[in-house]
Amino acid sequence: MPPFDLPEGDPFGPHNLPYGVFSRPGTPERTVGVRLGDHVLDAGAAARALGSPHASLLTAPTLNPLLAAGRPTWSQVRAALRAWVTDPAHRPVVEPLLHPLSSVTLHLPFEVADYVDFYASEHHARNVGQIFRPDAADSLTPNWKHLPIGYHGRSGTVVVSGTDVVRPAGQRKGPADPAPVFGPSVRLDIEAEVGFVVGTPSPMGSPVVLGGFRDHVFGLCLLNDWSARDIQAWEYVPLGPFLGKSFATSVSAWIPPLEALDHARVAPPQRTHPLLPYLDDSAQEPAGYDLRISVAINGHVVSEPPFSTMYWTAAQQLAHMTVNGASLRTGDLYGSGTVSGPTERERGSLLELTWNGRDPLELPDGKRTFLEDGDVVTLSAWAPGPDGLRVSLGEVTGRIVAG
Amino acid sequence: MPPFDLPEGDPFGPHNLPYGVFSRPGTPERTVGVRLGDHVLDAGAAARALGSPHASLLTAPTLNPLLAAGRPTWSQVRAALRAWVTDPAHRPVVEPLLHPLSSVTLHLPFEVADYVDFYASEHHARNVGQIFRPDAADSLTPNWKHLPIGYHGRSGTVVVSGTDVVRPAGQRKGPADPAPVFGPSVRLDIEAEVGFVVGTPSPMGSPVVLGGFRDHVFGLCLLNDWSARDIQAWEYVPLGPFLGKSFATSVSAWIPPLEALDHARVAPPQRTHPLLPYLDDSAQEPAGYDLRISVAINGHVVSEPPFSTMYWTAAQQLAHMTVNGASLRTGDLYGSGTVSGPTERERGSLLELTWNGRDPLELPDGKRTFLEDGDVVTLSAWAPGPDGLRVSLGEVTGRIVAG
């Protein structure tokens, strides 16, 4: 039975309860909110009114104190929230603390510590390989099936959904150009990804094993790793992407905790190469997630990448990221890498969808190879929940504006 | 005249006054210290005792509030400090607030926001190119002379000088190996660098021009970008270094402000390629720095890399890092890249000094190709100051311990 007046089957029902940070007009203070349908519960106010021992975690201006509290506390807070929004006895207290989404401002939900981006979709990696190295014997680099390739990105330019993205300027040089030229990127792209948010830190020198994923990771979000392909192509040999990515990374405003996705857990694809023990998940619980992503440009859906096809899981990425002894901090964020499925309509970037501009997309408002000023890109996703319900991951959206 | 009882010509005299963060035995509180000779001035206590309006900046547990205050405040604070440590009238107040270095614990002086590492020494880049691509027509990649190549590193594993470095484990695969193997790195290396510390932030979408360097950068430090060459070699194509670097980066405990290095400013090397306007520094003040670095293993000096030979300046690196609209945050740290001069004794990594292990170094305690457990690596540096004085950049040291 849905709580209060929530419609039956709402994907933001009490089976979801994602966390965010909001403020209300006239009150600049930010505080923790929990989404219920098209409302935001002032979770801190509810905690105080109901005498919760966790009120201080829920009245903070970011999710970081809650993230740092660790899994036992996460479970207690989630259980309490479910009770508050489902028990009719709490209705008189809780209902006045539900604010329409349209009446609040949503903020970046957590302070990002380090941001790492992976490259975990085999379909994406093969597409990119075929586009940029058409003559190579194998479209994957030799290391691809042995480790989840990743690199550090810029945490200072992670922004919340709804933030405009200024078209970056930079150097580019085509193979036939005698010298690089400078100007606004002419190949601005999307990367549809899922982000994982670290709560519990780990000390330097102590790798997190595969089975430690749920102890350290709080929840997930949608992530658009905006990419300027022309800037990236000229700069990235030999030390990787830099300015082609660092201008902006957008994340969704709502962070569903891992528990909300428990019904979406699936086995990852069959491994084609033997894995070193620290990455071998054959004896682990299924660590993939069946998340159905949708990519829309100006409201027109252009792709539906299936996250279940990702070769490397978030647990493997975490184990790899720390196997050298690197520590984790509360607020660390890592992206899955572009999610692309096996078919043309499942590709998570315009680079792939247009095959590097060769096959423009036909949108209602004209052709697209890469993004144009004014374009609004929206990634959304849902996952199977309990009892046939859907769990919404919300959306991450951003509009391209001229520099 | 040196202040108080400081020896004539001390490289930590009132012409230097680097900032750090310290605590005293029995008092866990961290506070800002300023080094004077072999003593640390409790700058916050001095500020309070002398009625300074900047006391709150100097009693913080990190340098970040001071960094955020901006250049006019930085100048005022430095002028005040010089007066406090040179005017005999202040001696009765200041002298009791000078603690012997040996009696305090030094901490990471600032909270690192984003960490970026560059690759700005032409000699280093050419050495690396010749080692890894011996058959290439040019030892530099085609982009090298057009932009300062850089990438983001892990800010969560930046540690203060004196912190032990645990030998990282990871995957490696030699060209003849059928599959990667896992184990402790067998090619653990040094990278002798200089780090630049950002104070004043900048908003997204607003590049910092070359002339903005002194408005945004507070000071510098020594930086050892520890590198596991075997891990790096296997992982870095196509997205750059990741676990080969992310296990630890050490920085010196003392941050001289830029003003302390004003007498060390020199013109960078002659540019061999025309630069795009945002990087063209031909009409700017000289933006190189004459810093004389020394690299020692277990007390034995193995190299003296000259920072004045760096092709790309810190001002160019800052302009490049932000030209795509990326914002700066207080506490951003960027490394110069390995400093290597033109001669064999001026190389800033063991990779170069031993030519990838082919030519072992002869140390008093035996041969070295790469670092062994127990090795203590110390980078130190000085620069020309006013009136023939030297400005010390202190040192960054770290001992390798088994994982």
Interface residues (C-beta under 8 A of the other chain):
Chain A: A113 D114 V116 Y119 T141 P142 N143 H146 L147 I149 G150 Y151 H152 G153 R154 S155 G156 T157 V159 V166 P168 A169 G170 Q171 K173 A179 P180 F182 M204 G205 P207 A228 I231 W234 E235 Y236 V237 P238 L239 G240 P241 F242 L243 G244 S246 F247 A248 P274 L276 P277 Y278 H320 M321 V323 N324 G325 A326 S327 L328 R329 D332 G403
Chain B: A113 D114 V116 Y119 T141 P142 N143 H146 L147 I149 G150 Y151 H152 G153 R154 S155 G156 T157 V159 V166 P168 A169 G170 Q171 K173 A179 P180 F182 M204 G205 P207 A228 I231 W234 E235 Y236 V237 P238 L239 G240 P241 F242 L243 G244 S246 F247 A248 P274 L276 P277 Y278 H320 M321 V323 N324 G325 A326 S327 L328 R329 D332 G403
